[in-house]
């Protein structure tokens, strides 16, 4: 809170800015001004210098670390003041024991649970590497992408499978109807009039390009019966590390 002339106290942010600007013109230190904050710039500078973690810093300023908005708010003020806070990120939550440094992107393990979100990019890359221009729909449609192939524009539906029963990789190739009914959801087969091609990636990263007419009317298929439609394998994306013998060892987290 800022004390103005004649003993009047003001909570006006505008009044505080005016006084700060005037103090700067007069080369006066106003770092102790707090406005509506519990802490001043001077206190924040001291806390950043002396504390060893963000939790310790927030506690020093009388703030709760449980609020998700507090730390970003304090961080923005440290940026404004040009304070180095790199040492606060290197320690664990208790502020005492060193934490493990964040993993390099090259050290992250591939996980099949992300295959569903990655498959669209794999399909697009497969087509583009063969000179086929790709377009993605601006609004939800039956197909996931359009491929400009020598046979014309093809509507492609992308599917994945990470479920491998004893008979092999199984994948659902149906869709839920557009309905707001509260009844139990059911699945319909795609019509060949809606989809031209299915691009499917299984848990081994084997890629299939199956014409919709080959699976018309089905909502689930076993991929082992469609091996003639295999068009490649992207298993290297799961992580390849050279071994001592000059070979390669594939590693992935299912």
N, C-alpha and C positions, 0 to 999 in steps of 0.2 A: 504494500500500500504506500502511496506517495503522499507526503505531506507538502501541501501547497502553501502559498502565502496566507497570512491572517489565521493560521491554525486550522485551515480547512483540509480535510482528507478527501482524496479523490480516487475512485476506482475506474475512472474513465481511461480506456486504452488510448484515446486520442490525446488526452492531457499528458499521459505518461510519455507518449512519443514526442510531443512538443518539448517537454522538459529534457528528454534525452538528447534531442537534436540541439537544443540550446546549450546543454552541458558539453556536447561534442565541440560546438563552436568556440566555447570558452576553454577547451582542453581540460575539462574536469572529469574525474573518474566517477562513472555512474554504475559501475558493475555491481554495486550493492543494492541497486533498485530491483525490486522483485515484482512489482505490479500485482497481479493476482496469484502469483506463484508462491510456494512455501520457501523457495530457495532463490538465491541471487546468482548472477553470473559468476561472481567471485567464489561462492560456495561450490558451484558446479566445477569450476576449474580446479579447486583444491581437491574435490572428491575424485575427479578423473586422475589426478596426479598420485593420490595416495591409495586408492582402492585397487583391488586385484581382479574384480569380476563385476559384471553388470548388476548382479544381485546385491553385492556389497555396496555398490554405488547408490542404488535405489534406496537401500536401507539407510545410508548416510544422509540422504536428502529427505528422509521421512516418508518415502513413497512405497507402495506395495507392488511387489513383482507379480502378483496374481492378476493384475489388470493387464490385458493384452495390449492396451493402447499407451501405457505409460512409457515403456522402454523406447518405442519408436519416437515418442514425443521428446524424450530426453536426448535421443540420438540426433534429432534434428537440431537441437540447440547446441550440441557439441560440434556439429558441422558449421553452424552459424559462427561459432567462436573459434573455429579452426583448430579444435583440440584433437590430438592423436589418441584414439581409443583402441588401437590394435591389440594392446596388452590385455584388454578386458575380454576379448574374444578367445584368448588362448587358454583360459582356465575353465575348470568345470563349474557346475552350478553351486557347489559349496564354497567356491572362491579359494580353495586351498590346494586341491590336487590337480595337477596338469591333466587336461582332457586330451583325448586322442585327436590329432589334427584331422580336419575333414578329408575324406578320400579324394584323390585325384580322379578326374573323369575316366581316365584310362584304367583305374583300379576298380571301378564299379562292376559288380557282377550282373550279367544279363539274367533277367527273370521272365519266365514264360507267362507270368500273370500280366505282363505288359504287351504280350503278342497281339491282343485284340486291337489295341490302339496303334500299334506299329504296322499292322498288316496293310493298311491303306497306303502308307508311304512305300512299303515294299512292292505292292502291286503297281503303283505309279512309276517307280524306278524301273521295274521290269519292262514295262511298255516303253518308257522313254529311252532306255538303252537300245531299243530296237527301232528308234526313230518314229515312234508313235506319239503324237501330241496328246496331252492329257488335259482334261477339264474336270473341275469339281463342281457339283451343283451348289448354287447359292442358297437353295432352300431344301428341306428334307424331301427326298424322292425314294423310289424303290431301289434305284441303283446308287452305288457309292462313287463312281467316277465314269467319265466318258473317255474312250480311247479312239483316236483317229487311226484306224488300221487300213491296210490295203483293201479290205473287204467293206470299208465304210466305217461310220461311227458306231462303236459298240458300247452298249450299256453294261457296265461291269458291277457285279455284286461281290464284295469281299467277305470271306468267311475264314474262321480259324478253328483249330481244334487242339486242345491241350488235354483231352480225355482219351486215354488209350486203354480200353478193356482188353481182354485176352485175345480178341479177334482183330485188334488193330485200331488205328485212329478212326474215330467216329466224329462226324461233324453235322450240325444242324443246318439245313439249307432251306428252312422255311422262314416265315415271318409272322408276327402278331398282327391281327387286323386293326385297322384304325377305328377303335370304338371306345366309348367312355363307360361301357357296361361294367357293373361291379361283379359280374360273374367271373368264375375262374378263367384266366387267360387261356386261349387255345392258339394253335399254330396253323397257318395255311401255307400251301405250296405256292411258290412264285409261278406266275404265268410266263410262258415263253414270249408273250407279247410285251412283258414288262422288262425282262432281263435277257441279254444275249449271251453273256459269259459269266461264269463263276470263277473268281480267282481265290484259291484256297491255300492256306498255309497251315501245316500240321505242326505238332510239337517237336518234330525233328527238323523243322524249318524247310521241309520239302514243299515245293510250290506246285500247284496244279492249276491248269487253265481248262475248265470244263465247259463245253457248250451247254446252254440251258436245256436244249432239247434232249440231252443225254440223261438228265435227271428230272425231267418234267414230271410233275405230280408227286415227287418225293419231298419229305420234310426232314429226312435224316439219311445219311449214307455212310457206308464203310469205305474209306479211301483206298483200301487195298484192292478193291475191285475196279478202281479207276486209274491204275498205274500207267496206262498208256497216255494219260493226259498230263503226266509230270513234265514240267518245263524248267526245272532247276532246283537248286538247294542253296539256302542262305545260312547254313549252319555256322559259317565263320563269324557271323554277327553275334553268336552266343559267347564268343571269346576264344581266341586262339593264342596260345603261348608256346613259343619254341622250347623244345626240351634240349637236353645235353647232346642228343644224338642227331640234332638238326631236323627232327621231325616236328610234328605239331600235336599239341594236346588240347582238346576242346573242353572247356569248362562252362557250366551254366548252372544257375540256381532255379530249380523248377518251382 
